């Protein structure tokens, strides 16, 4: 299991996933299906996320399995941003698609 903070156009969110990397094609497809095409991601150590989210973490983790390999741990960007210091996060991974499918962006 991996935990990532994603900085997206609509603000930060924290996801829990069974994918080994935020760059895994399957995870990118799932994020894209949710309208998340461009982001900056930082890995959060699992133990740290578990400590900060406590009971909520356990509930979300219980619902994560191989057939449902992406869960949003925190969609409240203000809280997610406040809970973690930059020096607690892994290095930044940037994702920007080569082509935007939204005609308004073209």
Buried (B, 14 or more C-beta within 10 A) or exposed (E): EBBBBBBBEEEBBBBBBBBEBBEBEEBBEBBBEEEBBBBBBBBBBBEBBBEBBEEEBEEBBEEBEEEEBBBEBBEEBEEBBEBBEEEBBBEEBEBEEEEEEEEEEE
